[in-house]
Amino acid sequence: MLGKKTKEEEEVRAFLGKGAEFNGKLMFNGSVRIDGDFKGEIYGSGTLVIGEGADLEADIRVDSVMISGEVRGQIEVKKQIRIYSTGKLLGDLNTPLFSVEEGAFFEGTCHMTRKEAEAHDLLLGNLETDEKR
């Protein structure tokens, strides 16, 4: 459909380009792309895109993260994290969905947990399927 954007195609609300450096706290809604250097904290409702060549040293709490650059820090994600082939993540991670492309680098710990409501829905779905058999 023309004119409508899917969640995957969220409009980028902020952009830190190559060669730019930022130290501090970033809070956002929507989608943010970082191609430069960032040090600090990142909080948001939406997607954080870390471009190839980006260098982040940050604690991150967002809905989704897409990593093509380098990230060092603690990451807590509500929906999903993807590390592309050029991506590098050094740190601890909490996420319900984690995907890593061949060639990507991850060093740290990963805790994959589902929210209590999601686990409950999955259990009910399995029970309903078993009852129909």
GUSE-335872 format. One record per residue: residue in one letter; chain; x, y negated, z negated of N, C-alpha, C in turn. Coordinates in Angstrom, 3 decimals, padded with zeros to 6 digits. Layout:
{residu A&chaine A&n.c1 X&n.c2 Y&n.c3 Z&ca.c1 X&ca.c2 Y&ca.c3 Z&c.c1 X&c.c2 Y&c.c3 Z}
...
This chain:
{residu M&chaine A&n.c1 000.829&n.c2 001.179&n.c3 000.000&ca.c1 000.000&ca.c2 000.000&ca.c3 000.000&c.c1 000.873&c.c2 -001.242&c.c3 000.000}
{residu L&chaine A&n.c1 000.548&n.c2 -002.152&n.c3 000.863&ca.c1 001.311&ca.c2 -003.386&ca.c3 000.940&c.c1 000.938&c.c2 -004.310&c.c3 -000.204}
{residu G&chaine A&n.c1 001.911&n.c2 -005.036&n.c3 -000.694&ca.c1 001.663&ca.c2 -006.036&ca.c3 -001.718&c.c1 001.685&c.c2 -005.507&c.c3 -003.135}
{residu K&chaine A&n.c1 001.592&n.c2 -004.209&n.c3 -003.335&ca.c1 001.618&ca.c2 -003.643&ca.c3 -004.677&c.c1 002.971&c.c2 -002.988&c.c3 -004.921}
{residu K&chaine A&n.c1 003.500&n.c2 -003.195&n.c3 -006.126&ca.c1 004.778&ca.c2 -002.591&ca.c3 -006.483&c.c1 004.522&c.c2 -001.473&c.c3 -007.482}
{residu T&chaine A&n.c1 005.220&n.c2 -000.372&n.c3 -007.312&ca.c1 005.127&ca.c2 000.708&ca.c3 -008.274&c.c1 006.030&c.c2 000.379&c.c3 -009.454}
{residu K&chaine A&n.c1 005.922&n.c2 001.178&n.c3 -010.500&ca.c1 006.770&ca.c2 000.966&ca.c3 -011.665&c.c1 008.245&c.c2 001.084&c.c3 -011.311}
{residu E&chaine A&n.c1 008.561&n.c2 001.950&n.c3 -010.333&ca.c1 009.949&ca.c2 002.139&ca.c3 -009.922&c.c1 010.497&c.c2 000.897&c.c3 -009.220}
{residu E&chaine A&n.c1 009.597&n.c2 000.056&n.c3 -008.684&ca.c1 010.024&ca.c2 -001.109&ca.c3 -007.917&c.c1 009.748&c.c2 -002.415&c.c3 -008.662}
{residu E&chaine A&n.c1 009.886&n.c2 -002.400&n.c3 -009.984&ca.c1 009.631&ca.c2 -003.594&ca.c3 -010.769&c.c1 010.476&c.c2 -004.765&c.c3 -010.267}
{residu E&chaine A&n.c1 009.899&n.c2 -005.939&n.c3 -010.324&ca.c1 010.608&ca.c2 -007.149&ca.c3 -009.927&c.c1 011.730&c.c2 -007.432&c.c3 -010.926}
{residu V&chaine A&n.c1 012.911&n.c2 -007.707&n.c3 -010.425&ca.c1 014.047&ca.c2 -008.027&ca.c3 -011.289&c.c1 013.828&c.c2 -009.421&c.c3 -011.868}
{residu R&chaine A&n.c1 013.788&n.c2 -009.502&n.c3 -013.198&ca.c1 013.524&ca.c2 -010.776&ca.c3 -013.882&c.c1 014.798&c.c2 -011.513&c.c3 -014.265}
{residu A&chaine A&n.c1 015.910&n.c2 -010.776&n.c3 -014.372&ca.c1 017.189&ca.c2 -011.405&ca.c3 -014.705&c.c1 018.304&c.c2 -010.618&c.c3 -014.032}
{residu F&chaine A&n.c1 019.377&n.c2 -011.330&n.c3 -013.703&ca.c1 020.481&ca.c2 -010.720&ca.c3 -012.991&c.c1 021.787&c.c2 -011.342&c.c3 -013.473}
{residu L&chaine A&n.c1 022.749&n.c2 -010.486&n.c3 -013.836&ca.c1 024.089&ca.c2 -010.941&ca.c3 -014.196&c.c1 025.023&c.c2 -010.376&c.c3 -013.132}
{residu G&chaine A&n.c1 025.502&n.c2 -011.249&n.c3 -012.254&ca.c1 026.266&ca.c2 -010.819&ca.c3 -011.090&c.c1 027.703&c.c2 -010.450&c.c3 -011.383}
{residu K&chaine A&n.c1 028.347&n.c2 -009.838&n.c3 -010.384&ca.c1 029.755&ca.c2 -009.470&ca.c3 -010.489&c.c1 030.577&c.c2 -010.712&c.c3 -010.775}
{residu G&chaine A&n.c1 031.559&n.c2 -010.561&n.c3 -011.656&ca.c1 032.423&ca.c2 -011.684&ca.c3 -012.013&c.c1 031.884&c.c2 -012.511&c.c3 -013.173}
{residu A&chaine A&n.c1 030.604&n.c2 -012.338&n.c3 -013.521&ca.c1 030.010&ca.c2 -013.066&ca.c3 -014.648&c.c1 030.214&c.c2 -012.271&c.c3 -015.932}
{residu E&chaine A&n.c1 030.392&n.c2 -012.995&n.c3 -017.037&ca.c1 030.558&ca.c2 -012.373&ca.c3 -018.354&c.c1 029.556&c.c2 -012.981&c.c3 -019.309}
{residu F&chaine A&n.c1 029.016&n.c2 -012.123&n.c3 -020.207&ca.c1 028.057&ca.c2 -012.611&ca.c3 -021.196&c.c1 028.278&c.c2 -011.874&c.c3 -022.503}
{residu N&chaine A&n.c1 028.313&n.c2 -012.629&n.c3 -023.605&ca.c1 028.403&ca.c2 -012.065&ca.c3 -024.952&c.c1 027.171&c.c2 -012.529&c.c3 -025.721}
{residu G&chaine A&n.c1 026.449&n.c2 -011.580&n.c3 -026.358&ca.c1 025.295&ca.c2 -011.975&ca.c3 -027.156&c.c1 024.188&c.c2 -010.947&c.c3 -027.125}
{residu K&chaine A&n.c1 022.956&n.c2 -011.460&n.c3 -027.253&ca.c1 021.778&ca.c2 -010.606&ca.c3 -027.316&c.c1 020.869&c.c2 -010.901&c.c3 -026.128}
{residu L&chaine A&n.c1 020.456&n.c2 -009.849&n.c3 -025.424&ca.c1 019.552&ca.c2 -009.974&ca.c3 -024.293&c.c1 018.247&c.c2 -009.285&c.c3 -024.646}
{residu M&chaine A&n.c1 017.133&n.c2 -010.018&n.c3 -024.501&ca.c1 015.796&ca.c2 -009.465&ca.c3 -024.723&c.c1 014.993&c.c2 -009.737&c.c3 -023.466}
{residu F&chaine A&n.c1 014.247&n.c2 -008.707&n.c3 -022.981&ca.c1 013.537&ca.c2 -008.890&ca.c3 -021.716&c.c1 012.287&c.c2 -008.031&c.c3 -021.624}
{residu N&chaine A&n.c1 011.420&n.c2 -008.388&n.c3 -020.678&ca.c1 010.276&ca.c2 -007.596&ca.c3 -020.235&c.c1 010.416&c.c2 -007.464&c.c3 -018.734}
{residu G&chaine A&n.c1 010.133&n.c2 -006.287&n.c3 -018.194&ca.c1 010.253&ca.c2 -006.107&ca.c3 -016.749&c.c1 011.499&c.c2 -005.340&c.c3 -016.397}
{residu S&chaine A&n.c1 012.276&n.c2 -005.873&n.c3 -015.480&ca.c1 013.482&ca.c2 -005.203&ca.c3 -015.009&c.c1 014.647&c.c2 -006.182&c.c3 -015.002}
{residu V&chaine A&n.c1 015.798&n.c2 -005.724&n.c3 -015.480&ca.c1 017.009&ca.c2 -006.553&ca.c3 -015.513&c.c1 018.139&c.c2 -005.762&c.c3 -014.886}
{residu R&chaine A&n.c1 018.947&n.c2 -006.452&n.c3 -014.083&ca.c1 020.110&ca.c2 -005.824&ca.c3 -013.452&c.c1 021.377&c.c2 -006.523&c.c3 -013.919}
{residu I&chaine A&n.c1 022.373&n.c2 -005.719&n.c3 -014.316&ca.c1 023.665&ca.c2 -006.252&ca.c3 -014.735&c.c1 024.739&c.c2 -005.649&c.c3 -013.837}
{residu D&chaine A&n.c1 025.458&n.c2 -006.520&n.c3 -013.119&ca.c1 026.584&ca.c2 -006.092&ca.c3 -012.289&c.c1 027.900&c.c2 -006.638&c.c3 -012.837}
{residu G&chaine A&n.c1 027.823&n.c2 -007.496&n.c3 -013.831&ca.c1 029.009&ca.c2 -008.109&ca.c3 -014.420&c.c1 029.396&c.c2 -007.445&c.c3 -015.731}
{residu D&chaine A&n.c1 029.999&n.c2 -008.235&n.c3 -016.639&ca.c1 030.451&ca.c2 -007.740&ca.c3 -017.936&c.c1 029.526&c.c2 -008.261&c.c3 -019.021}
{residu F&chaine A&n.c1 029.111&n.c2 -007.364&n.c3 -019.920&ca.c1 028.202&ca.c2 -007.730&ca.c3 -020.999&c.c1 028.681&c.c2 -007.090&c.c3 -022.283}
{residu K&chaine A&n.c1 028.657&n.c2 -007.880&n.c3 -023.370&ca.c1 029.024&ca.c2 -007.375&ca.c3 -024.687&c.c1 027.996&c.c2 -007.873&c.c3 -025.682}
{residu G&chaine A&n.c1 027.364&n.c2 -006.937&n.c3 -026.414&ca.c1 026.380&ca.c2 -007.356&ca.c3 -027.401&c.c1 025.264&c.c2 -006.348&c.c3 -027.583}
{residu E&chaine A&n.c1 024.023&n.c2 -006.871&n.c3 -027.586&ca.c1 022.842&ca.c2 -006.047&ca.c3 -027.805&c.c1 021.834&c.c2 -006.311&c.c3 -026.701}
{residu I&chaine A&n.c1 021.118&n.c2 -005.247&n.c3 -026.291&ca.c1 020.096&ca.c2 -005.379&ca.c3 -025.249&c.c1 018.827&c.c2 -004.689&c.c3 -025.729}
{residu Y&chaine A&n.c1 017.714&n.c2 -005.435&n.c3 -025.734&ca.c1 016.412&ca.c2 -004.922&ca.c3 -026.117&c.c1 015.422&c.c2 -005.272&c.c3 -025.025}
{residu G&chaine A&n.c1 014.562&n.c2 -004.316&n.c3 -024.655&ca.c1 013.594&ca.c2 -004.668&ca.c3 -023.628&c.c1 012.504&c.c2 -003.650&c.c3 -023.415}
{residu S&chaine A&n.c1 011.427&n.c2 -004.148&n.c3 -022.835&ca.c1 010.333&ca.c2 -003.315&ca.c3 -022.371&c.c1 010.437&c.c2 -003.322&c.c3 -020.861}
{residu G&chaine A&n.c1 010.955&n.c2 -002.254&n.c3 -020.322&ca.c1 011.152&ca.c2 -002.178&ca.c3 -018.884&c.c1 012.422&c.c2 -001.428&c.c3 -018.565}
{residu T&chaine A&n.c1 012.961&n.c2 -001.713&n.c3 -017.398&ca.c1 014.115&ca.c2 -000.975&ca.c3 -016.881&c.c1 015.369&c.c2 -001.827&c.c3 -016.877}
{residu L&chaine A&n.c1 016.453&n.c2 -001.243&n.c3 -017.366&ca.c1 017.765&ca.c2 -001.870&ca.c3 -017.316&c.c1 018.570&c.c2 -001.146&c.c3 -016.247}
{residu V&chaine A&n.c1 019.027&n.c2 -001.898&n.c3 -015.236&ca.c1 019.828&ca.c2 -001.339&ca.c3 -014.153&c.c1 021.260&c.c2 -001.839&c.c3 -014.337}
{residu I&chaine A&n.c1 022.184&n.c2 -000.901&n.c3 -014.469&ca.c1 023.590&ca.c2 -001.238&ca.c3 -014.641&c.c1 024.293&c.c2 -000.865&c.c3 -013.344}
{residu G&chaine A&n.c1 024.659&n.c2 -001.874&n.c3 -012.590&ca.c1 025.214&ca.c2 -001.675&ca.c3 -011.259&c.c1 026.645&c.c2 -001.171&c.c3 -011.251}
{residu E&chaine A&n.c1 027.052&n.c2 -000.665&n.c3 -010.105&ca.c1 028.414&ca.c2 -000.177&ca.c3 -009.917&c.c1 029.393&c.c2 -001.323&c.c3 -010.153}
{residu G&chaine A&n.c1 030.415&n.c2 -001.071&n.c3 -010.949&ca.c1 031.396&ca.c2 -002.100&ca.c3 -011.269&c.c1 031.078&c.c2 -002.865&c.c3 -012.544}
{residu A&chaine A&n.c1 029.863&n.c2 -002.711&n.c3 -013.084&ca.c1 029.490&ca.c2 -003.375&ca.c3 -014.335&c.c1 030.228&c.c2 -002.726&c.c3 -015.502}
{residu D&chaine A&n.c1 030.498&n.c2 -003.525&n.c3 -016.539&ca.c1 031.183&ca.c2 -003.038&ca.c3 -017.733&c.c1 030.425&c.c2 -003.549&c.c3 -018.944}
{residu L&chaine A&n.c1 029.771&n.c2 -002.633&n.c3 -019.684&ca.c1 028.972&ca.c2 -003.016&ca.c3 -020.844&c.c1 029.508&c.c2 -002.372&c.c3 -022.105}
{residu E&chaine A&n.c1 029.587&n.c2 -003.159&n.c3 -023.154&ca.c1 029.851&ca.c2 -002.661&ca.c3 -024.490&c.c1 028.681&c.c2 -003.163&c.c3 -025.314}
{residu A&chaine A&n.c1 027.647&n.c2 -002.292&n.c3 -025.471&ca.c1 026.399&ca.c2 -002.775&ca.c3 -026.048&c.c1 025.598&c.c2 -001.663&c.c3 -026.701}
{residu D&chaine A&n.c1 024.812&n.c2 -002.062&n.c3 -027.683&ca.c1 023.774&ca.c2 -001.202&ca.c3 -028.230&c.c1 022.525&c.c2 -001.549&c.c3 -027.451}
{residu I&chaine A&n.c1 021.843&n.c2 -000.518&n.c3 -026.921&ca.c1 020.749&ca.c2 -000.732&ca.c3 -025.982&c.c1 019.498&c.c2 -000.011&c.c3 -026.462}
{residu R&chaine A&n.c1 018.354&n.c2 -000.720&n.c3 -026.443&ca.c1 017.040&ca.c2 -000.141&ca.c3 -026.746&c.c1 016.065&c.c2 -000.641&c.c3 -025.689}
{residu V&chaine A&n.c1 015.742&n.c2 000.220&n.c3 -024.732&ca.c1 014.860&ca.c2 -000.151&ca.c3 -023.624&c.c1 013.973&c.c2 001.038&c.c3 -023.247}
{residu D&chaine A&n.c1 013.081&n.c2 000.821&n.c3 -022.273&ca.c1 012.229&ca.c2 001.905&ca.c3 -021.794&c.c1 013.009&c.c2 002.868&c.c3 -020.901}
{residu S&chaine A&n.c1 013.747&n.c2 002.332&n.c3 -019.921&ca.c1 014.492&ca.c2 003.155&ca.c3 -018.967&c.c1 015.837&c.c2 002.514&c.c3 -018.655}
{residu V&chaine A&n.c1 016.834&n.c2 003.354&n.c3 -018.375&ca.c1 018.169&ca.c2 002.868&ca.c3 -018.006&c.c1 018.653&c.c2 003.640&c.c3 -016.790}
{residu M&chaine A&n.c1 019.219&n.c2 002.900&n.c3 -015.835&ca.c1 019.837&ca.c2 003.486&ca.c3 -014.653&c.c1 021.288&c.c2 003.022&c.c3 -014.654}
{residu I&chaine A&n.c1 022.238&n.c2 003.954&n.c3 -014.738&ca.c1 023.649&ca.c2 003.596&ca.c3 -014.894&c.c1 024.464&c.c2 003.981&c.c3 -013.663}
{residu S&chaine A&n.c1 025.076&n.c2 002.983&n.c3 -013.045&ca.c1 026.045&ca.c2 003.209&ca.c3 -011.967&c.c1 027.406&c.c2 002.658&c.c3 -012.358}
{residu G&chaine A&n.c1 027.464&n.c2 001.856&n.c3 -013.414&ca.c1 028.705&ca.c2 001.267&ca.c3 -013.917&c.c1 029.160&c.c2 001.974&c.c3 -015.180}
{residu E&chaine A&n.c1 029.858&n.c2 001.243&n.c3 -016.058&ca.c1 030.393&ca.c2 001.821&ca.c3 -017.289&c.c1 029.710&c.c2 001.228&c.c3 -018.512}
{residu V&chaine A&n.c1 029.309&n.c2 002.107&n.c3 -019.441&ca.c1 028.622&ca.c2 001.682&ca.c3 -020.665&c.c1 029.261&c.c2 002.367&c.c3 -021.859}
{residu R&chaine A&n.c1 029.535&n.c2 001.558&n.c3 -022.904&ca.c1 030.010&ca.c2 002.067&ca.c3 -024.183&c.c1 029.072&c.c2 001.545&c.c3 -025.254}
{residu G&chaine A&n.c1 028.502&n.c2 002.469&n.c3 -026.055&ca.c1 027.606&ca.c2 002.042&ca.c3 -027.133&c.c1 026.515&c.c2 003.048&c.c3 -027.410}
{residu Q&chaine A&n.c1 025.615&n.c2 002.647&n.c3 -028.291&ca.c1 024.478&ca.c2 003.476&ca.c3 -028.680&c.c1 023.288&c.c2 003.113&c.c3 -027.792}
{residu I&chaine A&n.c1 022.610&n.c2 004.135&n.c3 -027.259&ca.c1 021.478&ca.c2 003.882&ca.c3 -026.372&c.c1 020.253&c.c2 004.636&c.c3 -026.874}
{residu E&chaine A&n.c1 019.147&n.c2 003.911&n.c3 -026.995&ca.c1 017.873&ca.c2 004.512&ca.c3 -027.359&c.c1 016.872&c.c2 004.160&c.c3 -026.269}
{residu V&chaine A&n.c1 016.337&n.c2 005.202&n.c3 -025.618&ca.c1 015.467&ca.c2 005.017&ca.c3 -024.466&c.c1 014.110&c.c2 005.671&c.c3 -024.728}
{residu K&chaine A&n.c1 013.027&n.c2 004.966&n.c3 -024.391&ca.c1 011.683&ca.c2 005.502&ca.c3 -024.611&c.c1 011.239&c.c2 006.460&c.c3 -023.517}
{residu K&chaine A&n.c1 011.687&n.c2 006.231&n.c3 -022.267&ca.c1 011.198&ca.c2 007.036&ca.c3 -021.148&c.c1 012.279&c.c2 007.908&c.c3 -020.520}
{residu Q&chaine A&n.c1 013.296&n.c2 007.292&n.c3 -019.917&ca.c1 014.304&ca.c2 008.091&ca.c3 -019.218&c.c1 015.607&c.c2 007.339&c.c3 -019.038}
{residu I&chaine A&n.c1 016.674&n.c2 008.118&n.c3 -018.854&ca.c1 017.971&ca.c2 007.555&ca.c3 -018.502&c.c1 018.527&c.c2 008.383&c.c3 -017.349}
{residu R&chaine A&n.c1 019.131&n.c2 007.676&n.c3 -016.396&ca.c1 019.779&ca.c2 008.331&ca.c3 -015.259&c.c1 021.201&c.c2 007.803&c.c3 -015.150}
{residu I&chaine A&n.c1 022.140&n.c2 008.728&n.c3 -015.007&ca.c1 023.524&ca.c2 008.337&ca.c3 -014.762&c.c1 023.852&c.c2 008.800&c.c3 -013.348}
{residu Y&chaine A&n.c1 024.119&n.c2 007.836&n.c3 -012.480&ca.c1 024.438&ca.c2 008.137&ca.c3 -011.090&c.c1 025.894&c.c2 008.555&c.c3 -010.957}
{residu S&chaine A&n.c1 026.286&n.c2 009.019&n.c3 -009.801&ca.c1 027.621&ca.c2 009.596&ca.c3 -009.585&c.c1 028.762&c.c2 008.651&c.c3 -009.947}
{residu T&chaine A&n.c1 028.558&n.c2 007.347&n.c3 -009.828&ca.c1 029.603&ca.c2 006.376&ca.c3 -010.170&c.c1 029.510&c.c2 005.915&c.c3 -011.624}
{residu G&chaine A&n.c1 028.500&n.c2 006.400&n.c3 -012.354&ca.c1 028.251&ca.c2 005.946&ca.c3 -013.720&c.c1 029.104&c.c2 006.641&c.c3 -014.760}
{residu K&chaine A&n.c1 029.308&n.c2 005.912&n.c3 -015.863&ca.c1 030.103&ca.c2 006.424&ca.c3 -016.971&c.c1 029.467&c.c2 005.950&c.c3 -018.267}
{residu L&chaine A&n.c1 029.133&n.c2 006.899&n.c3 -019.158&ca.c1 028.530&ca.c2 006.568&ca.c3 -020.443&c.c1 029.353&c.c2 007.194&c.c3 -021.558}
{residu L&chaine A&n.c1 029.820&n.c2 006.346&n.c3 -022.473&ca.c1 030.539&ca.c2 006.798&ca.c3 -023.653&c.c1 029.761&c.c2 006.307&c.c3 -024.863}
{residu G&chaine A&n.c1 029.071&n.c2 007.211&n.c3 -025.538&ca.c1 028.292&ca.c2 006.819&ca.c3 -026.697&c.c1 027.177&c.c2 007.795&c.c3 -026.977}
{residu D&chaine A&n.c1 026.418&n.c2 007.494&n.c3 -028.006&ca.c1 025.331&ca.c2 008.362&ca.c3 -028.420&c.c1 024.027&c.c2 007.922&c.c3 -027.779}
{residu L&chaine A&n.c1 023.179&n.c2 008.907&n.c3 -027.502&ca.c1 021.990&ca.c2 008.684&ca.c3 -026.702&c.c1 020.782&c.c2 009.388&c.c3 -027.310}
{residu N&chaine A&n.c1 019.646&n.c2 008.685&n.c3 -027.371&ca.c1 018.358&ca.c2 009.263&ca.c3 -027.752&c.c1 017.404&c.c2 009.002&c.c3 -026.605}
{residu T&chaine A&n.c1 016.832&n.c2 010.073&n.c3 -026.032&ca.c1 015.952&ca.c2 009.926&ca.c3 -024.881&c.c1 015.081&c.c2 011.163&c.c3 -024.721}
{residu P&chaine A&n.c1 013.874&n.c2 011.020&n.c3 -024.169&ca.c1 013.082&ca.c2 012.204&ca.c3 -023.863&c.c1 013.460&c.c2 012.843&c.c3 -022.518}
{residu L&chaine A&n.c1 014.062&n.c2 012.067&n.c3 -021.604&ca.c1 014.402&ca.c2 012.577&ca.c3 -020.274&c.c1 015.781&c.c2 012.058&c.c3 -019.878}
{residu F&chaine A&n.c1 016.681&n.c2 012.974&n.c3 -019.490&ca.c1 018.069&ca.c2 012.630&ca.c3 -019.206&c.c1 018.497&c.c2 013.326&c.c3 -017.925}
{residu S&chaine A&n.c1 018.926&n.c2 012.560&n.c3 -016.924&ca.c1 019.427&ca.c2 013.170&ca.c3 -015.696&c.c1 020.801&c.c2 012.598&c.c3 -015.358}
{residu V&chaine A&n.c1 021.664&n.c2 013.486&n.c3 -014.858&ca.c1 023.045&ca.c2 013.133&ca.c3 -014.551&c.c1 023.381&c.c2 013.669&c.c3 -013.161}
{residu E&chaine A&n.c1 023.843&n.c2 012.791&n.c3 -012.289&ca.c1 024.266&ca.c2 013.232&ca.c3 -010.956&c.c1 025.663&c.c2 013.825&c.c3 -011.024}
{residu E&chaine A&n.c1 025.962&n.c2 014.675&n.c3 -010.051&ca.c1 027.294&ca.c2 015.247&ca.c3 -009.938&c.c1 028.304&c.c2 014.116&c.c3 -009.766}
{residu G&chaine A&n.c1 029.392&n.c2 014.163&n.c3 -010.530&ca.c1 030.427&ca.c2 013.138&ca.c3 -010.460&c.c1 030.317&c.c2 012.102&c.c3 -011.566}
{residu A&chaine A&n.c1 029.156&n.c2 012.040&n.c3 -012.231&ca.c1 028.966&ca.c2 011.096&ca.c3 -013.341&c.c1 029.755&c.c2 011.578&c.c3 -014.557}
{residu F&chaine A&n.c1 029.962&n.c2 010.664&n.c3 -015.524&ca.c1 030.725&ca.c2 010.994&ca.c3 -016.724&c.c1 029.902&c.c2 010.651&c.c3 -017.944}
{residu F&chaine A&n.c1 029.822&n.c2 011.591&n.c3 -018.899&ca.c1 029.132&ca.c2 011.352&ca.c3 -020.169&c.c1 029.950&c.c2 011.949&c.c3 -021.289}
{residu E&chaine A&n.c1 030.261&n.c2 011.116&n.c3 -022.289&ca.c1 030.962&ca.c2 011.588&ca.c3 -023.476&c.c1 030.254&c.c2 011.019&c.c3 -024.689}
{residu G&chaine A&n.c1 029.752&n.c2 011.889&n.c3 -025.535&ca.c1 029.027&ca.c2 011.463&ca.c3 -026.716&c.c1 028.027&c.c2 012.525&c.c3 -027.112}
{residu T&chaine A&n.c1 027.023&n.c2 012.122&n.c3 -027.860&ca.c1 025.974&ca.c2 013.056&ca.c3 -028.247&c.c1 024.665&c.c2 012.622&c.c3 -027.620}
{residu C&chaine A&n.c1 023.821&n.c2 013.613&n.c3 -027.336&ca.c1 022.513&ca.c2 013.335&ca.c3 -026.760&c.c1 021.461&c.c2 014.043&c.c3 -027.593}
{residu H&chaine A&n.c1 020.472&n.c2 013.283&n.c3 -028.035&ca.c1 019.340&ca.c2 013.842&ca.c3 -028.771&c.c1 018.109&c.c2 013.659&c.c3 -027.905}
{residu M&chaine A&n.c1 017.521&n.c2 014.775&n.c3 -027.505&ca.c1 016.324&ca.c2 014.721&ca.c3 -026.670&c.c1 015.135&c.c2 015.154&c.c3 -027.523}
{residu T&chaine A&n.c1 014.285&n.c2 014.199&n.c3 -027.840&ca.c1 013.107&ca.c2 014.493&ca.c3 -028.648&c.c1 011.887&c.c2 013.919&c.c3 -027.966}
{residu R&chaine A&n.c1 010.796&n.c2 014.581&n.c3 -028.170&ca.c1 009.529&ca.c2 014.071&ca.c3 -027.662&c.c1 008.795&c.c2 013.429&c.c3 -028.829}
{residu K&chaine A&n.c1 008.016&n.c2 012.423&n.c3 -028.516&ca.c1 007.202&ca.c2 011.790&ca.c3 -029.544&c.c1 006.200&c.c2 012.813&c.c3 -030.062}
{residu E&chaine A&n.c1 005.769&n.c2 012.640&n.c3 -031.288&ca.c1 004.840&ca.c2 013.584&ca.c3 -031.903&c.c1 003.567&c.c2 013.757&c.c3 -031.077}
{residu A&chaine A&n.c1 003.030&n.c2 012.661&n.c3 -030.532&ca.c1 001.805&ca.c2 012.727&ca.c3 -029.730&c.c1 002.036&c.c2 013.542&c.c3 -028.458}
{residu E&chaine A&n.c1 003.192&n.c2 013.362&n.c3 -027.816&ca.c1 003.496&ca.c2 014.110&ca.c3 -026.599&c.c1 003.634&c.c2 015.598&c.c3 -026.905}
{residu A&chaine A&n.c1 004.301&n.c2 015.927&n.c3 -028.000&ca.c1 004.470&ca.c2 017.320&ca.c3 -028.384&c.c1 003.105&c.c2 017.940&c.c3 -028.670}
{residu H&chaine A&n.c1 002.221&n.c2 017.194&n.c3 -029.317&ca.c1 000.874&ca.c2 017.664&ca.c3 -029.616&c.c1 000.098&c.c2 017.944&c.c3 -028.330}
{residu D&chaine A&n.c1 000.167&n.c2 017.023&n.c3 -027.360&ca.c1 -000.512&ca.c2 017.195&ca.c3 -026.076&c.c1 000.028&c.c2 018.410&c.c3 -025.328}
{residu L&chaine A&n.c1 001.345&n.c2 018.617&n.c3 -025.360&ca.c1 001.935&ca.c2 019.776&ca.c3 -024.698&c.c1 001.453&c.c2 021.067&c.c3 -025.342}
{residu L&chaine A&n.c1 001.398&n.c2 021.086&n.c3 -026.663&ca.c1 000.940&ca.c2 022.262&ca.c3 -027.380&c.c1 -000.510&c.c2 022.561&c.c3 -027.029}
{residu L&chaine A&n.c1 -001.368&n.c2 021.540&n.c3 -027.038&ca.c1 -002.770&ca.c2 021.733&ca.c3 -026.685&c.c1 -002.910&c.c2 022.221&c.c3 -025.252}
{residu G&chaine A&n.c1 -002.121&n.c2 021.681&n.c3 -024.340&ca.c1 -002.159&ca.c2 022.110&ca.c3 -022.944&c.c1 -001.795&c.c2 023.580&c.c3 -022.810}
{residu N&chaine A&n.c1 -000.789&n.c2 024.028&n.c3 -023.555&ca.c1 -000.392&ca.c2 025.434&ca.c3 -023.517&c.c1 -001.458&c.c2 026.327&c.c3 -024.125}
{residu L&chaine A&n.c1 -002.115&n.c2 025.887&n.c3 -025.195&ca.c1 -003.167&ca.c2 026.665&ca.c3 -025.820&c.c1 -004.365&c.c2 026.795&c.c3 -024.888}
{residu E&chaine A&n.c1 -004.735&n.c2 025.707&n.c3 -024.208&ca.c1 -005.849&ca.c2 025.741&ca.c3 -023.276&c.c1 -005.555&c.c2 026.689&c.c3 -022.111}
{residu T&chaine A&n.c1 -004.325&n.c2 026.680&n.c3 -021.625&ca.c1 -003.934&ca.c2 027.571&ca.c3 -020.539&c.c1 -004.011&c.c2 029.027&c.c3 -020.997}
{residu D&chaine A&n.c1 -003.546&n.c2 029.293&n.c3 -022.229&ca.c1 -003.593&ca.c2 030.652&ca.c3 -022.775&c.c1 -005.033&c.c2 031.126&c.c3 -022.961}
{residu E&chaine A&n.c1 -005.937&n.c2 030.235&n.c3 -023.368&ca.c1 -007.337&ca.c2 030.587&ca.c3 -023.570&c.c1 -008.023&c.c2 030.938&c.c3 -022.267}
{residu K&chaine A&n.c1 -007.634&n.c2 030.334&n.c3 -021.157&ca.c1 -008.252&ca.c2 030.577&ca.c3 -019.860&c.c1 -007.835&c.c2 031.922&c.c3 -019.271}
{residu R&chaine A&n.c1 -006.718&n.c2 032.467&n.c3 -019.745&ca.c1 -006.201&ca.c2 033.738&ca.c3 -019.198&c.c1 -007.016&c.c2 034.891&c.c3 -019.640}
